[in-house]
Amino acid sequence: MGNDAQAYLEKHKKVLFNTLLIQSKLYQHCAEVEHQARDMFDTLIEQMKEVEGVTEQLKDENQLEWVCHMQNIEARVREIVCEQLIYI
């Protein structure tokens, strides 16, 4: 997620970006969004792994299948997090 919030604000919410920048609150705002995004990302990953049966046993038995599932879950979760926390 990195600088997604800052880049999005700079490109799509210029007034808010400039206001936060002038008030020296841009870094704080982006850090808060980043913290929330990481927490949400980690929580959703674990929930989706459980629902979809992506276990350590699968990882031990079939690493390639496990990697494919994990990449799919991570991509979906990244999209959810961006839609709900960054692109608002």
N, CA, C and O atoms as CSV, one atom per row, in Angstrom:
chain,resi,resn,atom,element,x,y,z
A,1,MET,N,N,0.812,-1.183,0.000
A,1,MET,CA,C,0.000,0.000,0.000
A,1,MET,C,C,0.865,1.260,0.000
A,1,MET,O,O,0.589,2.216,-0.725
A,2,GLY,N,N,1.893,1.246,0.806
A,2,GLY,CA,C,2.890,2.293,0.727
A,2,GLY,C,C,2.349,3.697,0.639
A,2,GLY,O,O,1.667,4.159,1.553
A,3,ASN,N,N,2.643,4.383,-0.447
A,3,ASN,CA,C,2.240,5.775,-0.638
A,3,ASN,C,C,0.956,5.896,-1.441
A,3,ASN,O,O,0.698,6.947,-2.028
A,4,ASP,N,N,0.147,4.849,-1.479
A,4,ASP,CA,C,-1.107,4.891,-2.227
A,4,ASP,C,C,-1.993,6.047,-1.775
A,4,ASP,O,O,-2.570,6.754,-2.601
A,5,ALA,N,N,-2.098,6.233,-0.467
A,5,ALA,CA,C,-2.973,7.287,0.056
A,5,ALA,C,C,-2.481,8.662,-0.374
A,5,ALA,O,O,-3.267,9.488,-0.836
A,6,GLN,N,N,-1.198,8.907,-0.225
A,6,GLN,CA,C,-0.652,10.203,-0.600
A,6,GLN,C,C,-0.783,10.450,-2.097
A,6,GLN,O,O,-1.171,11.541,-2.515
A,7,ALA,N,N,-0.463,9.446,-2.905
A,7,ALA,CA,C,-0.568,9.596,-4.359
A,7,ALA,C,C,-2.011,9.849,-4.784
A,7,ALA,O,O,-2.279,10.677,-5.655
A,8,TYR,N,N,-2.936,9.123,-4.157
A,8,TYR,CA,C,-4.348,9.311,-4.497
A,8,TYR,C,C,-4.803,10.714,-4.115
A,8,TYR,O,O,-5.463,11.388,-4.905
A,9,LEU,N,N,-4.456,11.158,-2.913
A,9,LEU,CA,C,-4.840,12.508,-2.490
A,9,LEU,C,C,-4.261,13.556,-3.437
A,9,LEU,O,O,-4.961,14.479,-3.853
A,10,GLU,N,N,-2.993,13.412,-3.771
A,10,GLU,CA,C,-2.337,14.397,-4.628
A,10,GLU,C,C,-2.984,14.469,-6.004
A,10,GLU,O,O,-3.089,15.547,-6.589
A,11,LYS,N,N,-3.416,13.327,-6.521
A,11,LYS,CA,C,-3.982,13.296,-7.869
A,11,LYS,C,C,-5.477,13.609,-7.899
A,11,LYS,O,O,-5.943,14.306,-8.800
A,12,HIS,N,N,-6.233,13.099,-6.919
A,12,HIS,CA,C,-7.688,13.175,-6.996
A,12,HIS,C,C,-8.350,14.082,-5.962
A,12,HIS,O,O,-9.498,14.487,-6.141
A,13,LYS,N,N,-7.654,14.397,-4.904
A,13,LYS,CA,C,-8.221,15.241,-3.837
A,13,LYS,C,C,-7.235,16.364,-3.534
A,13,LYS,O,O,-6.722,16.487,-2.422
A,14,LYS,N,N,-6.992,17.162,-4.540
A,14,LYS,CA,C,-5.930,18.173,-4.456
A,14,LYS,C,C,-6.147,19.182,-3.323
A,14,LYS,O,O,-5.187,19.601,-2.676
A,15,VAL,N,N,-7.387,19.567,-3.085
A,15,VAL,CA,C,-7.652,20.541,-2.024
A,15,VAL,C,C,-7.291,19.942,-0.673
A,15,VAL,O,O,-6.609,20.580,0.129
A,16,LEU,N,N,-7.746,18.719,-0.417
A,16,LEU,CA,C,-7.416,18.055,0.841
A,16,LEU,C,C,-5.907,17.839,0.956
A,16,LEU,O,O,-5.325,18.078,2.014
A,17,PHE,N,N,-5.281,17.395,-0.112
A,17,PHE,CA,C,-3.832,17.190,-0.114
A,17,PHE,C,C,-3.112,18.478,0.268
A,17,PHE,O,O,-2.249,18.477,1.146
A,18,ASN,N,N,-3.469,19.576,-0.392
A,18,ASN,CA,C,-2.807,20.856,-0.121
A,18,ASN,C,C,-3.094,21.352,1.288
A,18,ASN,O,O,-2.209,21.902,1.944
A,19,THR,N,N,-4.317,21.164,1.756
A,19,THR,CA,C,-4.670,21.574,3.115
A,19,THR,C,C,-3.838,20.811,4.137
A,19,THR,O,O,-3.266,21.408,5.049
A,20,LEU,N,N,-3.772,19.489,3.983
A,20,LEU,CA,C,-2.971,18.681,4.903
A,20,LEU,C,C,-1.499,19.059,4.819
A,20,LEU,O,O,-0.808,19.104,5.837
A,21,LEU,N,N,-1.023,19.326,3.622
A,21,LEU,CA,C,0.376,19.704,3.432
A,21,LEU,C,C,0.673,21.038,4.118
A,21,LEU,O,O,1.673,21.161,4.826
A,22,ILE,N,N,-0.171,22.019,3.917
A,22,ILE,CA,C,0.022,23.347,4.513
A,22,ILE,C,C,-0.043,23.274,6.034
A,22,ILE,O,O,0.716,23.953,6.726
A,23,GLN,N,N,-0.952,22.448,6.553
A,23,GLN,CA,C,-1.114,22.319,8.008
A,23,GLN,C,C,-0.100,21.345,8.623
A,23,GLN,O,O,-0.161,21.048,9.816
A,24,SER,N,N,0.815,20.860,7.811
A,24,SER,CA,C,1.822,19.881,8.262
A,24,SER,C,C,1.172,18.635,8.860
A,24,SER,O,O,1.667,18.077,9.840
A,25,LYS,N,N,0.062,18.203,8.265
A,25,LYS,CA,C,-0.642,17.017,8.746
A,25,LYS,C,C,-0.678,15.901,7.709
A,25,LYS,O,O,-1.286,14.855,7.937
A,26,LEU,N,N,-0.030,16.124,6.575
A,26,LEU,CA,C,-0.067,15.126,5.513
A,26,LEU,C,C,0.577,13.822,5.957
A,26,LEU,O,O,0.005,12.749,5.769
A,27,TYR,N,N,1.769,13.911,6.548
A,27,TYR,CA,C,2.467,12.708,6.994
A,27,TYR,C,C,1.631,11.952,8.034
A,27,TYR,O,O,1.493,10.732,7.958
A,28,GLN,N,N,1.084,12.677,8.991
A,28,GLN,CA,C,0.270,12.052,10.046
A,28,GLN,C,C,-0.954,11.370,9.442
A,28,GLN,O,O,-1.278,10.240,9.805
A,29,HIS,N,N,-1.626,12.044,8.532
A,29,HIS,CA,C,-2.811,11.479,7.884
A,29,HIS,C,C,-2.443,10.195,7.127
A,29,HIS,O,O,-3.118,9.174,7.263
A,30,CYS,N,N,-1.385,10.255,6.341
A,30,CYS,CA,C,-0.964,9.089,5.565
A,30,CYS,C,C,-0.518,7.943,6.474
A,30,CYS,O,O,-0.773,6.777,6.175
A,31,ALA,N,N,0.140,8.269,7.571
A,31,ALA,CA,C,0.570,7.235,8.519
A,31,ALA,C,C,-0.632,6.554,9.163
A,31,ALA,O,O,-0.626,5.338,9.353
A,32,GLU,N,N,-1.660,7.324,9.500
A,32,GLU,CA,C,-2.873,6.749,10.083
A,32,GLU,C,C,-3.592,5.841,9.086
A,32,GLU,O,O,-4.032,4.745,9.433
A,33,VAL,N,N,-3.702,6.310,7.853
A,33,VAL,CA,C,-4.341,5.499,6.818
A,33,VAL,C,C,-3.533,4.221,6.580
A,33,VAL,O,O,-4.105,3.141,6.429
A,34,GLU,N,N,-2.217,4.345,6.546
A,34,GLU,CA,C,-1.345,3.187,6.349
A,34,GLU,C,C,-1.528,2.171,7.477
A,34,GLU,O,O,-1.607,0.970,7.222
A,35,HIS,N,N,-1.594,2.645,8.712
A,35,HIS,CA,C,-1.784,1.757,9.861
A,35,HIS,C,C,-3.131,1.031,9.762
A,35,HIS,O,O,-3.207,-0.182,9.958
A,36,GLN,N,N,-4.171,1.773,9.461
A,36,GLN,CA,C,-5.503,1.175,9.306
A,36,GLN,C,C,-5.505,0.167,8.159
A,36,GLN,O,O,-6.091,-0.910,8.270
A,37,ALA,N,N,-4.852,0.521,7.067
A,37,ALA,CA,C,-4.825,-0.362,5.898
A,37,ALA,C,C,-4.091,-1.663,6.214
A,37,ALA,O,O,-4.545,-2.740,5.827
A,38,ARG,N,N,-2.973,-1.572,6.905
A,38,ARG,CA,C,-2.220,-2.780,7.259
A,38,ARG,C,C,-3.018,-3.686,8.195
A,38,ARG,O,O,-3.037,-4.904,8.021
A,39,ASP,N,N,-3.673,-3.087,9.184
A,39,ASP,CA,C,-4.513,-3.877,10.098
A,39,ASP,C,C,-5.640,-4.564,9.351
A,39,ASP,O,O,-5.894,-5.752,9.547
A,40,MET,N,N,-6.314,-3.812,8.493
A,40,MET,CA,C,-7.414,-4.365,7.723
A,40,MET,C,C,-6.909,-5.465,6.781
A,40,MET,O,O,-7.544,-6.511,6.650
A,41,PHE,N,N,-5.776,-5.227,6.132
A,41,PHE,CA,C,-5.184,-6.195,5.217
A,41,PHE,C,C,-4.902,-7.510,5.939
A,41,PHE,O,O,-5.297,-8.579,5.476
A,42,ASP,N,N,-4.216,-7.420,7.078
A,42,ASP,CA,C,-3.864,-8.629,7.836
A,42,ASP,C,C,-5.102,-9.390,8.295
A,42,ASP,O,O,-5.151,-10.617,8.208
A,43,THR,N,N,-6.095,-8.664,8.779
A,43,THR,CA,C,-7.326,-9.297,9.255
A,43,THR,C,C,-8.064,-9.994,8.117
A,43,THR,O,O,-8.489,-11.140,8.257
A,44,LEU,N,N,-8.215,-9.304,6.996
A,44,LEU,CA,C,-8.930,-9.892,5.864
A,44,LEU,C,C,-8.192,-11.091,5.282
A,44,LEU,O,O,-8.823,-12.064,4.868
A,45,ILE,N,N,-6.871,-11.033,5.245
A,45,ILE,CA,C,-6.086,-12.173,4.751
A,45,ILE,C,C,-6.404,-13.403,5.589
A,45,ILE,O,O,-6.714,-14.465,5.048
A,46,GLU,N,N,-6.329,-13.263,6.900
A,46,GLU,CA,C,-6.581,-14.398,7.789
A,46,GLU,C,C,-8.005,-14.913,7.645
A,46,GLU,O,O,-8.224,-16.125,7.624
A,47,GLN,N,N,-8.974,-14.012,7.544
A,47,GLN,CA,C,-10.372,-14.423,7.386
A,47,GLN,C,C,-10.583,-15.177,6.080
A,47,GLN,O,O,-11.242,-16.217,6.064
A,48,MET,N,N,-10.034,-14.666,4.993
A,48,MET,CA,C,-10.218,-15.319,3.697
A,48,MET,C,C,-9.488,-16.659,3.637
A,48,MET,O,O,-9.995,-17.618,3.054
A,49,LYS,N,N,-8.314,-16.729,4.230
A,49,LYS,CA,C,-7.596,-18.007,4.275
A,49,LYS,C,C,-8.453,-19.060,4.977
A,49,LYS,O,O,-8.558,-20.196,4.514
A,50,GLU,N,N,-9.057,-18.676,6.086
A,50,GLU,CA,C,-9.888,-19.615,6.843
A,50,GLU,C,C,-11.117,-20.036,6.043
A,50,GLU,O,O,-11.418,-21.226,5.953
A,51,VAL,N,N,-11.817,-19.088,5.473
A,51,VAL,CA,C,-13.031,-19.372,4.710
A,51,VAL,C,C,-12.733,-20.258,3.499
A,51,VAL,O,O,-13.517,-21.146,3.163
A,52,GLU,N,N,-11.601,-20.012,2.852
A,52,GLU,CA,C,-11.268,-20.724,1.615
A,52,GLU,C,C,-10.394,-21.961,1.841
A,52,GLU,O,O,-9.990,-22.624,0.885
A,53,GLY,N,N,-10.108,-22.265,3.101
A,53,GLY,CA,C,-9.359,-23.475,3.404
A,53,GLY,C,C,-7.903,-23.453,2.989
A,53,GLY,O,O,-7.333,-24.495,2.667
A,54,VAL,N,N,-7.299,-22.284,2.992
A,54,VAL,CA,C,-5.885,-22.158,2.646
A,54,VAL,C,C,-5.105,-22.303,3.956
A,54,VAL,O,O,-4.988,-21.354,4.731
A,55,THR,N,N,-4.581,-23.494,4.185
A,55,THR,CA,C,-3.973,-23.851,5.464
A,55,THR,C,C,-2.477,-24.112,5.331
A,55,THR,O,O,-1.928,-24.184,4.231
A,56,GLU,N,N,-1.840,-24.250,6.488
A,56,GLU,CA,C,-0.432,-24.633,6.514
A,56,GLU,C,C,-0.267,-26.050,5.975
A,56,GLU,O,O,0.758,-26.377,5.378
A,57,GLN,N,N,-1.270,-26.881,6.185
A,57,GLN,CA,C,-1.216,-28.245,5.650
A,57,GLN,C,C,-1.177,-28.205,4.123
A,57,GLN,O,O,-0.403,-28.936,3.504
A,58,LEU,N,N,-2.000,-27.362,3.517
A,58,LEU,CA,C,-1.975,-27.205,2.059
A,58,LEU,C,C,-0.593,-26.720,1.619
A,58,LEU,O,O,-0.055,-27.192,0.617
A,59,LYS,N,N,-0.023,-25.782,2.366
A,59,LYS,CA,C,1.306,-25.252,2.047
A,59,LYS,C,C,2.350,-26.371,2.059
A,59,LYS,O,O,3.225,-26.425,1.194
A,60,ASP,N,N,2.249,-27.257,3.045
A,60,ASP,CA,C,3.190,-28.375,3.141
A,60,ASP,C,C,2.994,-29.393,2.020
A,60,ASP,O,O,3.959,-29.942,1.489
A,61,GLU,N,N,1.729,-29.638,1.667
A,61,GLU,CA,C,1.413,-30.686,0.690
A,61,GLU,C,C,1.526,-30.232,-0.762
A,61,GLU,O,O,1.918,-31.014,-1.628
A,62,ASN,N,N,1.183,-28.964,-1.033
A,62,ASN,CA,C,1.173,-28.484,-2.412
A,62,ASN,C,C,1.495,-26.985,-2.414
A,62,ASN,O,O,0.601,-26.139,-2.449
A,63,GLN,N,N,2.779,-26.686,-2.376
A,63,GLN,CA,C,3.213,-25.289,-2.276
A,63,GLN,C,C,2.728,-24.429,-3.430
A,63,GLN,O,O,2.341,-23.279,-3.219
A,64,LEU,N,N,2.741,-24.957,-4.632
A,64,LEU,CA,C,2.323,-24.176,-5.796
A,64,LEU,C,C,0.848,-23.781,-5.692
A,64,LEU,O,O,0.492,-22.636,-5.971
A,65,GLU,N,N,0.010,-24.705,-5.300
A,65,GLU,CA,C,-1.414,-24.397,-5.130
A,65,GLU,C,C,-1.610,-23.365,-4.025
A,65,GLU,O,O,-2.418,-22.445,-4.154
A,66,TRP,N,N,-0.852,-23.533,-2.926
A,66,TRP,CA,C,-0.949,-22.593,-1.816
A,66,TRP,C,C,-0.548,-21.183,-2.265
A,66,TRP,O,O,-1.226,-20.210,-1.934
A,67,VAL,N,N,0.540,-21.074,-3.009
A,67,VAL,CA,C,1.008,-19.771,-3.502
A,67,VAL,C,C,-0.038,-19.132,-4.409
A,67,VAL,O,O,-0.302,-17.934,-4.302
A,68,CYS,N,N,-0.631,-19.913,-5.291
A,68,CYS,CA,C,-1.669,-19.391,-6.192
A,68,CYS,C,C,-2.860,-18.854,-5.397
A,68,CYS,O,O,-3.362,-17.765,-5.677
A,69,HIS,N,N,-3.302,-19.617,-4.416
A,69,HIS,CA,C,-4.417,-19.171,-3.567
A,69,HIS,C,C,-4.056,-17.891,-2.818
A,69,HIS,O,O,-4.852,-16.953,-2.755
A,70,MET,N,N,-2.855,-17.861,-2.255
A,70,MET,CA,C,-2.445,-16.697,-1.475
A,70,MET,C,C,-2.320,-15.445,-2.351
A,70,MET,O,O,-2.721,-14.358,-1.934
A,71,GLN,N,N,-1.782,-15.588,-3.531
A,71,GLN,CA,C,-1.673,-14.431,-4.430
A,71,GLN,C,C,-3.054,-13.911,-4.813
A,71,GLN,O,O,-3.265,-12.703,-4.911
A,72,ASN,N,N,-3.984,-14.823,-5.028
A,72,ASN,CA,C,-5.347,-14.439,-5.365
A,72,ASN,C,C,-6.005,-13.710,-4.194
A,72,ASN,O,O,-6.632,-12.666,-4.376
A,73,ILE,N,N,-5.857,-14.262,-3.006
A,73,ILE,CA,C,-6.432,-13.634,-1.815
A,73,ILE,C,C,-5.820,-12.252,-1.595
A,73,ILE,O,O,-6.541,-11.285,-1.350
A,74,GLU,N,N,-4.507,-12.158,-1.681
A,74,GLU,CA,C,-3.835,-10.877,-1.456
A,74,GLU,C,C,-4.272,-9.812,-2.461
A,74,GLU,O,O,-4.442,-8.649,-2.096
A,75,ALA,N,N,-4.450,-10.196,-3.695
A,75,ALA,CA,C,-4.899,-9.239,-4.719
A,75,ALA,C,C,-6.303,-8.732,-4.406
A,75,ALA,O,O,-6.579,-7.537,-4.511
A,76,ARG,N,N,-7.186,-9.652,-4.022
A,76,ARG,CA,C,-8.558,-9.249,-3.683
A,76,ARG,C,C,-8.591,-8.367,-2.443
A,76,ARG,O,O,-9.324,-7.380,-2.397
A,77,VAL,N,N,-7.800,-8.723,-1.444
A,77,VAL,CA,C,-7.769,-7.946,-0.212
A,77,VAL,C,C,-7.193,-6.553,-0.474
A,77,VAL,O,O,-7.705,-5.562,0.047
A,78,ARG,N,N,-6.145,-6.477,-1.270
A,78,ARG,CA,C,-5.558,-5.176,-1.606
A,78,ARG,C,C,-6.610,-4.271,-2.261
A,78,ARG,O,O,-6.693,-3.081,-1.955
A,79,GLU,N,N,-7.395,-4.839,-3.148
A,79,GLU,CA,C,-8.449,-4.069,-3.811
A,79,GLU,C,C,-9.503,-3.593,-2.811
A,79,GLU,O,O,-9.942,-2.444,-2.869
A,80,ILE,N,N,-9.901,-4.464,-1.906
A,80,ILE,CA,C,-10.898,-4.107,-0.886
A,80,ILE,C,C,-10.368,-2.980,0.001
A,80,ILE,O,O,-11.064,-1.995,0.244
A,81,VAL,N,N,-9.146,-3.130,0.476
A,81,VAL,CA,C,-8.560,-2.127,1.362
A,81,VAL,C,C,-8.469,-0.777,0.660
A,81,VAL,O,O,-8.826,0.250,1.238
A,82,CYS,N,N,-8.002,-0.774,-0.559
A,82,CYS,CA,C,-7.901,0.498,-1.301
A,82,CYS,C,C,-9.263,1.132,-1.491
A,82,CYS,O,O,-9.413,2.341,-1.314
A,83,GLU,N,N,-10.245,0.346,-1.845
A,83,GLU,CA,C,-11.597,0.888,-2.068
A,83,GLU,C,C,-12.198,1.445,-0.773
A,83,GLU,O,O,-12.866,2.479,-0.798
A,84,GLN,N,N,-11.967,0.775,0.344
A,84,GLN,CA,C,-12.621,1.181,1.595
A,84,GLN,C,C,-11.835,2.206,2.404
A,84,GLN,O,O,-12.427,2.946,3.190
A,85,LEU,N,N,-10.521,2.267,2.231
A,85,LEU,CA,C,-9.741,3.200,3.062
A,85,LEU,C,C,-9.043,4.293,2.268
A,85,LEU,O,O,-8.887,5.409,2.765
A,86,ILE,N,N,-8.633,4.003,1.081
A,86,ILE,CA,C,-7.811,4.986,0.362
A,86,ILE,C,C,-8.626,5.772,-0.652
A,86,ILE,O,O,-8.533,6.999,-0.697
A,87,TYR,N,N,-9.414,5.095,-1.458
A,87,TYR,CA,C,-10.139,5.783,-2.516
A,87,TYR,C,C,-11.520,6.256,-2.073
A,87,TYR,O,O,-12.518,6.021,-2.754
A,88,ILE,N,N,-11.564,6.924,-0.924
A,88,ILE,CA,C,-12.842,7.420,-0.409
A,88,ILE,C,C,-12.908,8.923,-0.509
A,88,ILE,O,O,-13.911,9.524,-0.122
